[in-house]
Each structure stands twice: as structure tokens, then as C-alpha cells.
Amino acid sequence: DSCDYPEWVRRKTMTFSMNCSGEYWIGNEDSGDYNMSWREPLTYKPKRLSDTWSHRSSWSLKTIPYEGTLATYSGGGYTVLLDGNVSQSLSMIQDLQDSSWIDHRTRAVFVEFTTYNANIKLFCVVMIPFEFSNLGVIYPSYQIFSTKNFTYSSPLEVFTALCEILFVIFALAFFYFEIKRFYYGGRAKYFSDPWSYVEIIQIIMSFSIVGLYLKKIVSVSAKLTDLHITEEFVSFYTSIFWDVTLNYILAFFVALVILKFFKYLKFNVRMYFMSQTLSIAKKNLLGFSLMVVIIVVAFAHFAVFTFGPIVKGFSNMGQSLITLFQLALGDSDFYPIQQANRYMGPAFFFLYIFLVQWTVLVMFMAILNLAIKEAKNNMAQMKNDLEVVDYIYNRIHQILPKCH
């Protein structure tokens, strides 16, 4: 009995058989060793750490915690190695079933395997978790990741390595130039420029990319070494984690670098006009955006309390915000809300659509229209010396008249 309930409940129900299993969290995970049964704990540490009844930590398995649907799991547990022999694997599974290896206290079963395609040198790491609630409901899911762990094995990958070296050189150069600009310009002048913050974030992300890439290389090398010297299963999930994290940082970094083009396109009158419009409307847009956030959060809380127990899209706060964002984009799913509550569902749906898709959009357009008018007045009073691009283009035509 792992449930925590008042003593008076225990006294009132002492005549009944109570066998209650609580929810899982890392703090109450069983880490004991057993002798072929969950009822017979071992008093000594077994020599065979690969035994299916011996607990292995995430450090021993060289894994990392896993965030599932119901909980976050430590990465350790009781393991079973199923080799390529089908009959032996089926016999082992039957033995585990006969000895109730999976019982009412089991909270998750992870099936993990790695495949390798020699034609394209591609590793695929597959994780299939089956999560058990304390009520006995099973929540299956899956994760499939693909990556190339063998690097620099083709001419194109050698060229990629040269580009990576150039990336490190440029990162160091940008870092040097920013330090120099900060030193000679002074702190006040440096931080008064909004683009300085973009440069700082870019430098931090550059060094993060280099660090994560080196960590990935070290992790993959260690896994491949373990694969050669051991007969046990080698999990590549940790290496995949660093690879996925690296890709996320790279995505943000590339987006940030592309956005920096606005810094150099401001010499064009049209781009300057757009930046002036956003600068004028900045305060009003921020204030109104705060109002929109408050309204959406209020609707999200209402949806969680009203429809959460029935509609999966409103089961928690994060999922509710995502569902409301999809509703605002027109990806509506009206019928589950209507089935959850016959009266409140339609009222909630149409009120939210009206406020977001009509009132909010109209207010945003009104704010931008006012800013556009003010920006046009400011541009009319300025001398148009911003057309650097047109100036360069005309000079090229004068030098090379055959370009016409």
C-alpha cells in the first residue's frame, strides 16, 4: 500500500482489503534488488548487474531521465536484454509473465532498440514507452530519432568539417570585435544600441553550439566504443539527446542571424519605413498584447476547469494554451467542446472566436494604421538619403552601361 490517506479512512475501511498504489515520481521509485520475485528482497548486492530483478541506476545504464506523458522517469530501473534469437526472447518474456514481473506497481515499461542502415550510414534510435497510471490505464507513445554518428566519411562531410572550422573562427572574430567595441565605445553607448543585445545572444549561442557539438562527438565515440567491447545493449538515447539539443540551438541561431539582415536593410527607404512604423506602434502594441495574454490565460483556465476532465486538448494549462492558439488560427474542433458541456461549450467557443479573431485583430490593425500615418508624416519631412541600394545600382549602370 503506497497511498497516503488519512488515518480515519484506514480505520473505517479496516474490514475491507485495501491495496492502493500511488502515482509515480522519482522520489518514490523502488531501487531494491529482488530474488526472482517482488516479495523476496535480496540482502546482498548481486554479482550479475544485468539480472532482471536487480535495479540499475541511470548512471549504470548510461542513460538520462525521460519525460513521459504522466511523469518524468529517472532513466534507471529493471532491465531485460532481448537478443536476436526470437525463441529465446519469447521464452524469456513468458518467464517474466509467469513470475509477474509487470504487476500493479509497475509505472512504465520502455522498449528501446537501435537500428543501423549501412547504405546511408544512418542510426535510428526508437523508444516506445508504455506508461501505467495508478488506475491501471496504459498510455503508449513512441519517439523515433535518426542521425549520422559516423562523421567525415565522405568528401561532402569533409567540406562540412571545413565549414565548421570557419564557423569557430568567425565566432571568435565576432567575440573579439564585440569586446573591442564595448571597450572603446563604453558601457553606456554599447548597451544603448538594441542590436548589441542581439550580438551578445548570437555569441553565447555560437559558443553553445561549439560546446554541444563537442559533447555530441564525445558521447557518440563513447557509445561506439562500448558497442565494441560489451555484449550488453548500448543505448544511443543520450547521444541523440545532445544531437537534438544541438539542432534546436542551431535553429534559433540561424533564425537570429537571418533577422540581423534588418540591421543592414534599414538603409532602404521601404525597410526604414517599416521599422519606423513598428517603432511608433511599439508601446501601444505591447500594452494591447498584455491585454490579449490576460484574456487568453483567463480562457485557458476556464477551459481547464470546465472541459479538462473530458477534452484532452484542455487537460492541463500548457495543452489548453496550445489548443486556444490553434482555435485562433482557425484549426477549430468544436464538437468535443460541445459534447463536454452542452451549454457552456458553444458559448465558450463563439465568445473566444469573436474576441480573438474579430476584436483583437481589428484593434491590432487600428494601432498599425495610426502608426503608418505617423510614419508617413515623418518620412515626408526627411530628406530621402536612405536609398543606398538604389545609389549603388545606378552607379553600376553608369559604369557598365551594357547591363541595361
Secondary structure, DSSP 8 states (H G I E B T S, - for coil): ------HHHHHHTTTS---------GGG-----BSSSTTSB-SS--S-TT-TTS-B-HHHHT---EE-SS-EE-S-B------S-HHHHHHHHHHHHHTTSS-TT--EEEEEEEEEETTTTEEEEEEEEEEE-TTS-EEE--EEEEE--S-S-SHHHHHHHHHHHHHHHHHHHHHHHHHHHHHHH-HHHHHHSHHHHHHHHHHHHHHHHHHHHHHHHHHHHHHHHHHHH-SS----HHHHHHHHHHHHHHHHHHHHHHHTHHHHHTTSHHHHHHHHHHHHHHHHHHHHHHHHHHHHHHHHHHHHHHHTTT-GGGSSHHHHHHHHHHHHTT---HHHHHHH-TTHHHHHHHHHHIIIIIIIHHHHHHHHHHHHHHHHHHHHTS-----HHHHHHHHHHHH-GGG-
